[in-house]
Amino acid sequence: MLTMFNRASPTAAETALLACCHSRTWARRLAAHRPYPTVEALLAAADEAAYDLTPADLAEALAGEATTALPHRGNLAVHTALRAAHAAYEARFGHVFVIALDRTDPTAALDEMLAALRVRLGHDADTEAVTTAEQLRRLARARLTRLATGGGAAPYAPGPALPAQARGGAAAGFTRPCGIDHT
């Protein structure tokens, strides 16, 4: 998959990258620096590009994120608490809550998400901005890993809310950007 990404047209590569992080600055930078000799080199470049994002770039990336999908399992009380915490978070910080759960056991994801929401609701705006940027970087890295390796979708890691044409398929040059089926 890395070879396919390296050989893709600039537009197709950028579109695939936007499915990993909805910052045009980040996507353009990574697409412009191809080819990458290894997945590790691509991920290092992605991390560097993420650290260099301006507040406006981060706002653009956050605007493209969808609310984290919740699994159907779990009890109603946890789901209700999560919905309330998500709403409180969005009201407090003005954007969706993002969290990278790629290292989390799926059976513990709901509890971890709720605990993180509760902690992060207590953050001041500056602390939360740093935390959010780090979570976006981790999400982008996980999605990019799946793109570059052809890996499957991670649980509870929705892709950005992209227009239908940018979600993949022939128009994007990839059938499943970042390994997540957005259809």
LOFINU-513225 format. One record per residue (C-alpha): residue in three letters; x, y, z. Coordinates in steps of 0.2 Angstrom, whole numbers, padded with zeros to 4 digits. Example, Ala and Ser with C-alpha at 12.3 -4.5 7.8 and 13.67 -1.06 7.14 Angstrom:
LOFINU-513225
@type ALA, u 0062, v -0022, w 0039
@type SER, u 0068, v -0005, w 0036
END
This chain:
LOFINU-513225
@type MET, u 0000, v 0000, w 0000
@type LEU, u 0014, v 0012, w 0003
@type THR, u 0020, v 0010, w -0015
@type MET, u 0003, v 0013, w -0021
@type PHE, u 0002, v 0029, w -0010
@type ASN, u 0019, v 0035, w -0016
@type ARG, u 0014, v 0032, w -0034
@type ALA, u -0003, v 0040, w -0033
@type SER, u -0007, v 0057, w -0041
@type PRO, u -0005, v 0072, w -0029
@type THR, u -0023, v 0074, w -0029
@type ALA, u -0027, v 0056, w -0025
@type ALA, u -0013, v 0056, w -0011
@type GLU, u -0020, v 0072, w -0003
@type THR, u -0037, v 0065, w -0003
@type ALA, u -0032, v 0049, w 0005
@type LEU, u -0022, v 0059, w 0018
@type LEU, u -0037, v 0070, w 0022
@type ALA, u -0046, v 0055, w 0027
@type CYS, u -0033, v 0053, w 0040
@type CYS, u -0032, v 0071, w 0046
@type HIS, u -0043, v 0084, w 0039
@type SER, u -0030, v 0098, w 0038
@type ARG, u -0026, v 0103, w 0021
@type THR, u -0009, v 0109, w 0027
@type TRP, u -0004, v 0092, w 0034
@type ALA, u -0011, v 0083, w 0019
@type ARG, u -0002, v 0094, w 0006
@type ARG, u 0014, v 0093, w 0016
@type LEU, u 0014, v 0074, w 0017
@type ALA, u 0009, v 0072, w -0002
@type ALA, u 0022, v 0084, w -0008
@type HIS, u 0036, v 0075, w 0001
@type ARG, u 0033, v 0058, w -0007
@type PRO, u 0040, v 0046, w -0010
@type TYR, u 0043, v 0039, w 0007
@type PRO, u 0055, v 0024, w 0008
@type THR, u 0047, v 0016, w 0023
@type VAL, u 0031, v 0017, w 0033
@type GLU, u 0041, v 0023, w 0048
@type ALA, u 0048, v 0037, w 0037
@type LEU, u 0030, v 0042, w 0032
@type LEU, u 0024, v 0042, w 0051
@type ALA, u 0039, v 0052, w 0056
@type ALA, u 0035, v 0065, w 0043
@type ALA, u 0017, v 0065, w 0048
@type ASP, u 0021, v 0068, w 0066
@type GLU, u 0032, v 0082, w 0062
@type ALA, u 0019, v 0090, w 0051
@type ALA, u 0006, v 0087, w 0065
@type TYR, u 0017, v 0096, w 0077
@type ASP, u 0019, v 0111, w 0065
@type LEU, u 0000, v 0114, w 0063
@type THR, u -0006, v 0131, w 0067
@type PRO, u -0021, v 0134, w 0078
@type ALA, u -0031, v 0137, w 0062
@type ASP, u -0025, v 0121, w 0054
@type LEU, u -0030, v 0112, w 0070
@type ALA, u -0047, v 0120, w 0069
@type GLU, u -0049, v 0114, w 0051
@type ALA, u -0044, v 0096, w 0056
@type LEU, u -0056, v 0096, w 0071
@type ALA, u -0070, v 0103, w 0060
@type GLY, u -0068, v 0087, w 0049
@type GLU, u -0069, v 0075, w 0063
@type ALA, u -0085, v 0066, w 0067
@type THR, u -0091, v 0062, w 0084
@type THR, u -0083, v 0046, w 0090
@type ALA, u -0094, v 0031, w 0086
@type LEU, u -0100, v 0021, w 0100
@type PRO, u -0101, v 0002, w 0100
@type HIS, u -0118, v -0005, w 0102
@type ARG, u -0112, v -0016, w 0117
@type GLY, u -0112, v -0008, w 0134
@type ASN, u -0126, v -0003, w 0146
@type LEU, u -0138, v 0011, w 0143
@type ALA, u -0131, v 0021, w 0158
@type VAL, u -0114, v 0022, w 0151
@type HIS, u -0121, v 0027, w 0134
@type THR, u -0132, v 0040, w 0142
@type ALA, u -0117, v 0047, w 0152
@type LEU, u -0106, v 0047, w 0136
@type ARG, u -0119, v 0057, w 0126
@type ALA, u -0121, v 0069, w 0140
@type ALA, u -0102, v 0071, w 0142
@type HIS, u -0099, v 0073, w 0124
@type ALA, u -0112, v 0087, w 0123
@type ALA, u -0104, v 0096, w 0138
@type TYR, u -0087, v 0094, w 0130
@type GLU, u -0093, v 0102, w 0114
@type ALA, u -0102, v 0116, w 0123
@type ARG, u -0086, v 0120, w 0134
@type PHE, u -0073, v 0118, w 0120
@type GLY, u -0083, v 0122, w 0104
@type HIS, u -0077, v 0106, w 0095
@type VAL, u -0080, v 0087, w 0095
@type PHE, u -0071, v 0077, w 0108
@type VAL, u -0057, v 0067, w 0100
@type ILE, u -0048, v 0052, w 0107
@type ALA, u -0036, v 0039, w 0100
@type LEU, u -0042, v 0022, w 0106
@type ASP, u -0030, v 0012, w 0095
@type ARG, u -0021, v 0005, w 0110
@type THR, u -0037, v 0001, w 0120
@type ASP, u -0045, v -0015, w 0123
@type PRO, u -0062, v -0014, w 0114
@type THR, u -0070, v -0021, w 0129
@type ALA, u -0063, v -0006, w 0139
@type ALA, u -0066, v 0008, w 0126
@type LEU, u -0082, v 0015, w 0133
@type ASP, u -0075, v 0016, w 0151
@type GLU, u -0059, v 0024, w 0145
@type MET, u -0068, v 0036, w 0134
@type LEU, u -0080, v 0041, w 0148
@type ALA, u -0065, v 0043, w 0160
@type ALA, u -0055, v 0054, w 0148
@type LEU, u -0070, v 0065, w 0144
@type ARG, u -0073, v 0068, w 0163
@type VAL, u -0054, v 0072, w 0165
@type ARG, u -0053, v 0083, w 0150
@type LEU, u -0069, v 0093, w 0154
@type GLY, u -0059, v 0099, w 0169
@type HIS, u -0045, v 0106, w 0158
@type ASP, u -0043, v 0124, w 0155
@type ALA, u -0043, v 0129, w 0137
@type ASP, u -0024, v 0129, w 0134
@type THR, u -0022, v 0112, w 0142
@type GLU, u -0036, v 0105, w 0132
@type ALA, u -0029, v 0112, w 0116
@type VAL, u -0013, v 0103, w 0119
@type THR, u -0022, v 0087, w 0123
@type THR, u -0033, v 0088, w 0108
@type ALA, u -0018, v 0091, w 0096
@type GLU, u -0010, v 0076, w 0103
@type GLN, u -0025, v 0065, w 0101
@type LEU, u -0027, v 0071, w 0083
@type ARG, u -0009, v 0067, w 0080
@type ARG, u -0012, v 0050, w 0087
@type LEU, u -0028, v 0047, w 0077
@type ALA, u -0020, v 0053, w 0061
@type ARG, u -0005, v 0042, w 0064
@type ALA, u -0016, v 0026, w 0067
@type ARG, u -0026, v 0030, w 0051
@type LEU, u -0011, v 0033, w 0041
@type THR, u -0003, v 0017, w 0047
@type ARG, u -0019, v 0008, w 0041
@type LEU, u -0018, v 0018, w 0024
@type ALA, u 0001, v 0013, w 0022
@type THR, u 0000, v -0005, w 0027
@type GLY, u -0018, v -0009, w 0020
@type GLY, u -0023, v -0014, w 0038
@type GLY, u -0041, v -0015, w 0043
@type ALA, u -0051, v -0002, w 0052
@type ALA, u -0048, v 0001, w 0071
@type PRO, u -0064, v 0000, w 0082
@type TYR, u -0071, v 0017, w 0087
@type ALA, u -0060, v 0027, w 0076
@type PRO, u -0071, v 0035, w 0063
@type GLY, u -0064, v 0044, w 0049
@type PRO, u -0066, v 0063, w 0046
@type ALA, u -0083, v 0069, w 0040
@type LEU, u -0078, v 0071, w 0022
@type PRO, u -0089, v 0074, w 0007
@type ALA, u -0094, v 0058, w -0002
@type GLN, u -0082, v 0060, w -0016
@type ALA, u -0067, v 0062, w -0004
@type ARG, u -0071, v 0047, w 0006
@type GLY, u -0063, v 0035, w -0006
@type GLY, u -0067, v 0025, w -0021
@type ALA, u -0061, v 0028, w -0039
@type ALA, u -0062, v 0047, w -0036
@type ALA, u -0049, v 0047, w -0023
@type GLY, u -0038, v 0034, w -0031
@type PHE, u -0040, v 0022, w -0016
@type THR, u -0054, v 0010, w -0012
@type ARG, u -0053, v 0012, w 0007
@type PRO, u -0043, v 0027, w 0013
@type CYS, u -0035, v 0023, w 0030
@type GLY, u -0043, v 0006, w 0030
@type ILE, u -0060, v 0013, w 0036
@type ASP, u -0075, v 0011, w 0025
@type HIS, u -0084, v 0027, w 0026
@type THR, u -0099, v 0022, w 0015
END
